[in-house]
């Protein structure tokens, strides 16, 4: 008998997985379900109401407002900008990621950080620095070039994260069956990064659709700038809502296109990392050219805006800074950012608990619904909230609360990505152990799981804070009268060409957002790549 | 220490979607005993534990612990109100708490101060390690902390889910002994699930063999091994030699000769399936008399060895004999075979089942070797 044992012992049987055993079976508690449904409604209601209002205006009105030459121009402008900008960002982002992760580029660790940094400078600040040097950057090419410099990290970061995690054995086996380096790149490496690349491109495209400040500064008209103008200049709610509905349509097309292009690309998901670091490709003599390229890119995307900013700060301070106004705006920005960050994380928590702990079709629907604002421009959400609150809750129109709700809706997806990932890494078995040791469901969550997901919650808070402090469009539309943030003060000064007076606000904004960015850099690759989870 | 409580499960059933996992399972665990539920992977063992722990709701049946109803048609007691301790597969210690805090997790503040934690650490032989964090412990130490944590609130019942699976073979036997000693000392009623027959037989007071969502046999380890209820259980709890035979008044005629029987009597002259264990079969020199055979292959384990023998009888499958390592014949040797002890017979018609068993066992073996890779991965992870 002993021998039979030895025999059996030699072939240890895989543990019947506790986690597998419970997948898809948890019946969500009704309270949790109710809370999450309410959050999903909060997120969807404004946009739903906006679309409903637009449809209710009637076909004649639609024709009158949409079938105009002006709208045609907007359509062409927006479409060409999105297509051109997204493609350039994709090529640039992939190239930077590949050189940094897969080659022996000298100083690649430093380049890896530097190449990600432009994401911390809001696009409207970047365009401000360029415009303040030369008005020649205004127009289509300037707009495309500048937003490309501002947004390519959205492609670079997720693609680099995938490249870092890819098993080098894949490329090596491709080489071993006789593929050259270029064919290997296109047949093996590129398909690996497809999902991350598409996700990044979607982010870039959506950002281009949503961007107001940069294009207004560059005097290039898109749907978003037109919506703002229609609303602010003529207070024509109907026309603005109509244009916003077209913009929503645009976003939906993008979402569907990305889903379609992604196809069944799940295989590209990479396991927990490779066993050994990949052997970097040798650049040989061409590395001097690549180095020059990197230098140029960082110079244009980061160096020049920063230098301009420093110049204007110096220039402006010689003319005297209104320190009181600066401090007040800083305080407002910090307060709003913190409030939005806490509220959003609080909203994200129950939704991610539902999605991670009680997966079901309903949970998926709720979770996806809360991701939708990610693809909706801030101006649409802001406009929708205005229309909705004027009709139903005039008391909250023009209050700080409404602004914070807008921030929360806009940045909920960011917070969700972070909390969801953290929760997924805290296995439910710990909560079950706590239950078996006498804790109720909520106590078990607090004692067993909360300590483990605190870093994730902190990341969520930081991400939302970052997004809020640099938010311009919704703030301009929704901020109560007399509430000035760093972004709106900067905007007020920059759009009246007081570059020197605007600079300190921009500098402070960048400085404030630098801290959470610094804390996030290591996680950013994973966090900025939400499409996989969507 | 613990108020030992008997567990009684009756007619328990549970299905996930279309697939029934438990179908009317009955099980009784006497107070203070250690019972092992033994079954192949995927037979519903983990589901049984999750139902007992209260993490899933049963579709039907009842669970009683001592005088309390934990679950029946009207009741579903929440996990925290069941007083059932749990030791999961990989320990699942709270990684953010040190050993003492893990052990004291289920205790009130006053109890934690009162030296109970130290007593429990002593019980599992881990005094002085209270300040360590889980990742600073070996796998076996983590398992013992998990046991101490489960025992701390003095549960009526402790459940152990393949608790030794994540440990490597050398450590396993030792940790088993320690866990068993701690359970004895605490006097707790314990239910352990495992797919490892050696673990079940060597560790438990009583073994319940699970198959197809129900318990097919529950008895002490010797009975399970010696008198399994059918050929499939026989083959699952140890290596089995199954032969066809014909009954003849307390004896059975087989390819290995006329053997004395025990077990279900049937009419003389009817066919039967005969169970022998390899250690009952002795290989002797060819001159010793008795049925002759040819050694096909041998497998050496150190302390003993097995030989596959072809009896040259077309109606008889190849048989396996076990011998002490130094007495092992060589492949190609001609041997004569003798049988020690009595043979267990199953009623006729079991023969087809016997062949089915071999097929199923072959499948199970395939599953095992495939999943062993996963097992290693899991351990590494």
Contacts between the chains, C-beta under 8 A, distances in Angstrom:
chain1	res1	chain2	res2	distance
A	1	B	225	7.6
A	1	B	238	5.9
A	1	B	239	8.0
A	1	B	277	7.4
A	1	B	279	6.5
A	1	B	322	8.0
A	2	B	301	7.3
A	2	B	303	5.7
A	2	B	304	6.1
A	3	B	299	7.7
A	3	B	301	4.1
A	3	B	303	7.1
A	3	B	304	4.6
A	3	B	305	6.8
A	3	B	306	5.9
A	3	B	322	6.2
A	4	B	198	7.7
A	4	B	238	5.4
A	4	B	239	4.4
A	4	B	278	7.6
A	5	B	197	7.7
A	5	B	198	3.8
A	6	B	301	4.8
A	6	B	302	7.6
A	7	B	239	7.8
A	7	B	299	7.7
A	7	B	301	7.3
A	8	B	196	6.5
A	8	B	197	6.7
A	8	B	198	6.3
A	9	B	169	5.3
A	9	B	172	7.9
A	9	B	196	7.6
A	9	B	198	6.9
A	11	B	365	7.8
A	11	B	368	4.8
A	11	B	369	5.3
A	11	B	372	4.6
A	12	B	165	7.1
A	12	B	169	7.6
A	12	B	372	5.2
A	12	B	375	4.4
A	12	B	376	7.2
A	13	B	41	5.6
A	13	B	165	7.5
A	13	B	195	5.1
A	13	B	196	7.5
A	13	B	368	5.5
A	13	B	371	5.5
A	13	B	372	6.7
A	13	B	375	6.2
A	14	B	41	6.9
A	14	B	371	3.5
A	14	B	372	7.0
A	14	B	373	8.0
A	14	B	374	3.8
A	14	B	375	4.4
A	14	B	378	6.6
A	15	B	89	5.1
A	15	B	90	7.8
A	15	B	162	5.8
A	15	B	165	4.9
A	15	B	166	6.8
A	15	B	375	6.7
A	15	B	378	5.8
A	16	B	41	5.4
A	16	B	42	6.8
A	16	B	45	6.6
A	16	B	46	4.7
A	16	B	162	7.1
A	16	B	195	7.8
A	18	B	46	6.6
A	18	B	88	6.1
A	18	B	89	6.2
A	18	B	161	7.0
A	21	B	46	4.8
A	21	B	47	6.6
A	21	B	50	6.6
A	22	B	50	7.3
A	22	B	55	7.3
A	22	B	56	7.8
A	25	B	16	6.5
A	25	B	56	6.8
A	27	B	57	7.9
A	427	B	92	7.3
A	429	B	88	5.6
A	429	B	92	4.5
A	430	B	92	5.9
A	430	B	94	5.9
A	432	B	53	7.2
A	432	B	55	5.5
A	432	B	79	6.9
A	432	B	86	7.3
A	432	B	88	7.9
A	433	B	86	6.2
A	433	B	88	6.9
A	433	B	92	5.5
A	433	B	94	7.5
A	433	B	105	7.8
A	433	B	149	7.6
A	434	B	105	6.9
A	435	B	54	7.5
A	435	B	55	7.5
A	435	B	78	7.4
A	435	B	79	3.8
A	435	B	80	5.0
A	436	B	53	5.7
A	436	B	54	7.8
A	436	B	79	5.3
A	436	B	80	7.3
A	436	B	82	7.5
A	436	B	84	6.1
A	436	B	85	6.4
A	436	B	86	4.3
A	436	B	150	7.4
A	437	B	80	7.6
A	437	B	85	7.7
A	437	B	105	5.3
A	437	B	106	3.1
A	437	B	149	7.0
A	437	B	150	7.7
A	437	B	152	7.5
A	437	B	153	6.2
A	438	B	80	4.9
A	438	B	106	5.1
A	438	B	153	5.9
A	439	B	80	5.6
A	439	B	106	7.9
A	440	B	78	7.5
A	440	B	80	5.7
A	441	B	78	7.9
A	444	B	80	7.6
A	447	B	105	7.5
A	448	B	94	6.0
A	451	B	96	4.3
A	452	B	95	6.9
A	452	B	96	6.0
